[in-house]
Amino acid sequence: MMLFDGYSLMGAIGLVDGIYTFYETVKNVNTGEVVIREKMQLKFRTQEEIRDSLQKAGYSIQVYRDWEFKQATGETKSFVFHCTK
């Protein structure tokens, strides 16, 4: 749980079939009132899957690694996609 300006932020998490699901819940700490409760999902894809999807959408793509802005490789763990259309 995170606390900021009198509100708390909580979430239940889970990973199923490469999709990470969590519920973002923001509550007023003083009253317990739920201000926001939304289901969120993140789909994890490989570099190749993301590149293919962007190319199909008409983008030219440069992929960098780990915020170093060096060319990504197959062993790169995080990516920065720079796309132009």
C-alpha positions in Angstrom: 0.0 0.0 0.0 1.2 3.5 -0.8 0.1 6.6 1.0 -0.1 10.1 -0.5 -2.1 13.2 0.4 -4.6 11.4 2.6 -5.3 8.6 0.1 -4.1 5.0 0.0 -3.4 3.0 -3.2 -3.7 -0.8 -3.1 -3.9 -3.5 -5.6 -4.3 -7.3 -5.9 -2.0 -8.8 -8.5 -1.6 -11.9 -10.6 0.0 -13.2 -13.8 -1.9 -15.6 -16.0 -1.0 -16.5 -19.6 1.4 -13.5 -19.9 -1.2 -11.0 -18.8 -0.6 -9.2 -15.5 -3.9 -8.2 -13.8 -4.3 -5.9 -10.9 -6.9 -3.7 -9.3 -6.0 -0.2 -8.6 -7.9 1.0 -5.5 -7.6 4.5 -4.2 -9.2 5.2 -0.8 -9.6 8.3 1.3 -7.5 7.4 4.4 -9.7 9.4 6.8 -13.2 8.2 5.6 -12.4 4.8 4.0 -14.3 6.0 0.9 -13.2 4.2 -2.3 -12.4 7.0 -4.7 -11.2 4.8 -7.6 -11.3 1.1 -8.2 -10.3 0.0 -11.7 -9.2 -3.3 -13.2 -5.9 -2.9 -15.1 -4.1 -5.4 -17.3 -0.6 -5.5 -18.8 0.2 -7.9 -21.5 3.9 -9.0 -21.7 5.2 -9.6 -25.2 8.6 -10.3 -26.6 10.6 -7.7 -28.5 9.8 -9.4 -31.8 6.0 -9.4 -31.1 6.0 -5.7 -30.3 8.2 -4.9 -33.3 5.9 -6.9 -35.6 2.8 -5.2 -34.2 4.3 -1.7 -34.7 5.5 -2.5 -38.2 2.0 -3.8 -39.2 0.6 -0.4 -37.9 3.0 1.4 -40.3 5.7 2.6 -37.9 9.5 2.6 -38.6 11.1 1.4 -35.4 14.4 1.7 -33.5 14.7 -0.5 -30.4 17.2 0.5 -27.7 18.2 -1.5 -24.6 17.9 -0.7 -20.9 17.7 3.1 -21.3 21.3 3.2 -22.6 20.1 4.0 -26.1 22.3 1.3 -27.5 20.9 -1.3 -30.0 18.8 -4.0 -28.3 19.9 -7.6 -28.6 18.1 -10.9 -27.9 19.4 -10.9 -24.3 18.1 -7.4 -23.5 15.8 -7.4 -20.5 14.0 -4.1 -21.1 13.4 -2.0 -24.2 12.8 1.5 -25.4 10.9 1.6 -28.6 11.4 4.8 -30.7 8.8 4.8 -33.5 7.9 7.2 -36.2 5.0 7.2 -38.7 
